[in-house]
Amino acid sequence: MLSLSIRCLHRNVKHGKDGRERYTRMPSHHPSGGATAMRTPPWLAAPDSDYLWVPTQLLATLYDSPTAIGLFTLIVRRWLASDTATVAMSDQDIQRYDPALCRGSIRAAIKRLVDGGWIQVTRHAGRKTQYCPAWGISTKGRLWSKTHPQLNRRRVRTVRLDRKLLDDYMGRLIPHAKAPALIERYGMRAHLTLADVGTYLLMQHTSHPVSATPALEQLDLCFQSEALAVPTTEETLAKMELSEQGARRVGIVKPPVQPRPASTDLRPALFFVPGELARQLARQLASPMMTQDSGFSAAQRGKTAVVKKGSLVTGIKGNKAKKNPPTPTDTTKQMQKKTLCGGELSFRENGEPLMKNDDGDAKPNRPNQPRRRRNIMSIPETPSAQRLRELNVRPQTCVELADLPLDLINACIADGQARPAVRDLAAWTVSMARDARDHGWQVALDKRGARPTDDFWSNHDAAIAKLTARFGRADDAGADTSQSAADEPPSTPPQRGGDQQEDATTDCPDWIAPARWQTLSPALRDVLERSRLQGRQVIAADSRRQRQMPDYDAQITGLVTAALLRR
């Protein structure tokens, strides 16, 4: 019987023109009854939801690049899980899914897959790259399709890869067209890499010598370079540190229940009761109040008005009550007071309620009456408060700083006025006053110097005297030196080569006093030699000296000021 089956099997295996074996249908007298499994090889079985289908030619051509094989499985996994024809992923998304990869490795793997015709890449400016798996360059780049049977595979040989190898050990990548992709993992980290996934496939379905990676050996996915079956999800999660998604997957943590938003309405709940029950409740509530010592007799209590059927329990009058409003009875006119919240409630002749306080003053109880205006904060009449109010300081701040000395407030104001960069004088004054009060800081205005006033420049004699005292001390010293030199007898200067030595004052510009010129340093005199004053700007004799003038800006400014005062 066994030999008959083998002969029948060989009889129905034919070789095509390309040399490949073709399976035909078995005869009806065969024990299998012409089963479909006998004429459909395993590598042409229909895809299912538990495995990924990887072409065998892909493993044969890219056996030297396990990263490219693992990246292909990731693209296929996301393509099968998505509802679109392509998958949008960036290099950063792939790197976040597999932190062991660098951008160069990702680009190299994508290039290998594109050159082999295993994926189709579409790039748009400003958008993520679109990926779609294909069946290889031998099929002219035929793309995978969810509308065609068997994903448009036709006669391409494939091998299977368990999806749990990606989902359980690496996690789930949820792509987004614009935002970064979302990564969900059962563990706290990725326990495998895409290169490990590619190595697992090569060990399982190729004859090339492949070395097992440490991660595959540690997770018991291979033994002596032979791939083992992927364990169940429960067994995998029992060996790793779980994340929040993993704890929910094994049932340790239940999904959080979204609390129902609490109502923010503080009013009491509205409810309705039958009319008969409402009248009974009204009588029970009114009987203790009527039996108190209110000065009414039994006959008067008998004339008390009863709520009509046309009015509701909630206090809103119905249509019948609006058409025929109840008239005030004698009992209502005779009622003068009731106890209500510690006060007394009385009524006018027209029925308007009045609220009496402990002093006996009656005030109308009008719910629609506008509130009274609040009293304005009283500011102490102190000199400091008055000075702060002149600066338009807020009343609360004036009350806070009313007890400070007036001299301190004036010193803070003067300090702010002396600073050109201060825009809000009131805020500056309040800040300095608080620092002086809380931290004992002293306002030292005289150390900073005050801004020049108009009176200073209106008195020209005082201005000249002050500037002369600052910059003219050297002029006086130079004048004394010149006077003493004039009193001494002239000495004959030594002659060099028959030329007489020129006087040092010969190179002095006309806008600088000779006495002041003698006090300058030789370097500064070299810069100002043959210079001229144009307005308030000094023009040097040449460009070299003009570039050196900023180094002596302070001294040149003093010379210009003295020259302007002499004019």
Steps between C-alpha positions, in 0.01 A plus 500: 500500500788736580674422169172566318473843661857589407447390138178701483674804644784478247256441223314823573809720538589663168782728405427818311710683243677697776596179677265554796276221630131529424247328725186359338184363652522146632272231343173425673606142582786636716449456878507875544203534266669773297556732800602859434796470740662250268501740201577822695854514641560655845673804360180591308262474796266793566620761753338502844483750784768336720799512265684735270590380151858569391618409147772236493685691230529792744684277749721362224613841372520694829647231726795734566271776635275378785402862574342537154304176550377616842400840358301324226309300762421823689363666185291191417366482857387862497363472145280204597375680814418829324198587288696700243691388192831635638665544840636842603818469708800725547856403589441638850197271546704192402783611728261542793361151432851350487740722701797285394479632143665816374379713213775372267402136557135582430583678173728213388232237577233698311730529198559123496125435512424754225772365271366146541143608426369395843350837597376809319595835652311826438641824635326839515643828623387576853344157554606161629628232264234259369589127486322217319633139485558333161566146376850554358671631191433174312128585507572850365438651841146365539356660817309329778126553477223433751233480230667222298502136613799400716620861511577491125779244560424255218788244468759664730644261758479621860582393854317578819603714797304503824364849570555457873873541436436868422195569715614336825873568494521837321158659534242659279572801277196718427598741220362849451507712187637813676569439869765256632393136501364347819693204643315253726698221665409224741844533661685802628736485200553324168653156570588435134623704206409487132837337436405222749173441312688473170750258655215286634354470149836413347566228758156350441470500120847523341801275479752780542708482818350758734622572851237543768481836676526529881142630523357194322695264723404684818130487410516127407406565137788293361720210600838430339423732207162335441182705529239386751127563504380830643335443841155622588438857611437397861830312520685793341355761733579286805875548435514879455432817695151607395386846402149633550380339174660169599336504843163558335570218251554239774219642715707638786373856450151572377432788263419818693135592523432850380323685784173662419534878510344646812225754466599860573143615558462581872124545487283234669355226287156562353233236564123478466244333726129434456262780593332320792835406655623857454200642689554255784865596528408868496254451786755305705765768453262787570337359814804549735540860382134585550484347847775729628416812704417724206193677651243339271180339612353175374247689287773704337708189434201344330492783246856437379516474121565153355720438199289459188527214257620733225838566669793261496696374798823651366367851560444586132138598448301333227283656232193493717676686779631761254153570361335521843761618751395442860388811690653574840262379770437650837719236657796607281448865601483409865825296492776733617800285568649151473827363619739449206874432542528690826329815362138609463307505173220759476274616218382837378137572426559419131656164587867598443722310744730688735802357687557629852839478662582499869485880521142503374575670165275369229657459157320381186606152388543553127694221328554707183638800683859579384779463750631804674828642387792396717667753719817652360812399692604773736862611447682648800571871463877473543762690298633178354154388391432840344830483310421152372152606392656775291683225309167322440598202717220249571303568822588166658871569450459853640350355818785250520775765473324783682714465816838529325701824541444767240873539443524135397214539251656815353840328472341207311321739265820697436690179431243398239505843338881485476482179294399559136415132453222508764166524323258437788604735779223381734600133475869589551418707808282228656761229435784702658284601797411137572866396480594776743221397738542121488876460452642820647642615165627858494414721205838660412405763242803718565732211405337451159470865408192691395405594148605857400220754533424812303629725779846349465533600136326836540783623722794504261751615759418212732519250213836632385633500854390139554644379172821692561531339840467157336701542181696822549726393780755390246476837322587685821789266568623548144469879529709502817762293328507736202528806730794351687665408175459858373668646811808286453767620253474332162748226440661428169369164371754257356524494124496178298644516150451875488119471546346660809259279702137603454292593798260238638210741467545532126277194430227615745161544321340841521194370690705366797668733751881472486517458877255209481688355204815467712318284755382240248679172453728461197270236347195728524695796362604285204133419434382862528791648304374734223138416584209741470168543683184499291204576725533239775691248290879472475640436151849338501773578254488156338301178510746321730459759775123504443482127578698551824269772636241264660773374734523851658130584488478625862803732476397639160150573636656709779711692250197571278300626799780732605530630145127572480509687832790716381298603197 
